[in-house]
């Protein structure tokens, strides 16, 4: 069966078509600047030239129409018709407390996802648009919602309940939910496989480090804590997001300096983190280059980031009563040997030593600790799309 995986953002759309008999990705694509001048679709097929469409795409419906046309493009020879797509898996960021697993999409499920939009106002609305458009254009194709929050629904109450008046949880669902769950689940399962261990016997810290960053404590194959919270803003410092701060900063800026709440949200989500401290960029490559050239604010930004991640790893080793493996994944985690090494500096007492030669690789499964390390450290590329496709096929096979 060929499964289409859709990940809709506010002005972008990522997609993959996966042959689930071999679990091979047949095509990967990205649509950028939806609803903005300069829309572009870029599609990649192994062994072929990139397929690029530069055409105005005023909304997601037009963008998805272009995606479907690109998939049946004769030059790429991926599929002959849309009938070859057996199912569509949609990434949905927030499933609230209702969904602890992926689910086949029907009208009731779609309404529930809409109800969660207030919990993820930047993420769920575009996810919903993607679902609605695909249902309209592919009315006879079954579809599945795979939630970023689902993997973390195994957290105990002491981990996810916020120390606020309890009625705020009961009335409004204010609690820690966690995100990047599909990625944390994939790399924790993969590291157990690589180590040839039963995941039920392992204590793993997974570090998803990209423009958005989160860590998870995975004990016995289940998430027992994670750094992101009620929204993807909490936790460690990120590319443009502040991570967790003293909430009184918000009231101080509003009451004393006249900031509006929209200004605050803009600062915390889009102007803070590595960008805010360095004043250079949210792209770690740019900041690393400036730091190497002696830029003190770039150095400070990186030092803060490494410190925050290091502290979170140590905390999760503590709450699990030890750690067997530490895994780095996502854009920075997979590609920056400097970041991996710096985030681990000072934690050698846990029982590992980094092998610099092993750590120099990028974008492939690799143990980066020495053979005699008691705690194993790995770089493992994430594959959220494959996890989404697997859940999709599993669920529709039961229809």
CORDA-V631372 format. One record per run of one state. SS is the DSSP state (H for helix, E for strand, C for the rest). FROM is the first residue (numbers start at 0). LEN is the number of residues. If there is no record, write none. Layout:
[[SS,FROM,LEN] [SS,FROM,LEN]]
This chain:
[[C,0,1] [E,1,7] [C,8,4] [E,12,7] [C,19,4] [E,23,9] [C,32,7] [E,39,5] [C,44,6] [E,50,4] [C,54,5] [H,59,12] [C,71,10] [H,81,3] [E,84,8] [C,92,10] [E,102,2] [C,104,2] [H,106,12] [C,118,5] [H,123,14] [C,137,4] [E,141,6] [C,147,2] [H,149,5] [C,154,2] [H,156,4] [C,160,5] [H,165,7] [C,172,8] [H,180,15] [C,195,3] [H,198,3] [C,201,1] [E,202,7] [C,209,3] [E,212,7] [C,219,2] [E,221,5] [C,226,21] [H,247,10] [C,257,3] [H,260,10] [C,270,2] [H,272,6] [C,278,5] [H,283,9] [C,292,3] [H,295,25] [C,320,4] [E,324,5] [H,329,6] [C,335,1] [H,336,8] [C,344,3] [H,347,3] [C,350,3] [E,353,1] [C,354,1] [H,355,4] [C,359,6] [E,365,2] [C,367,1] [E,368,1] [C,369,6] [E,375,4] [C,379,4] [H,383,13] [C,396,3]]
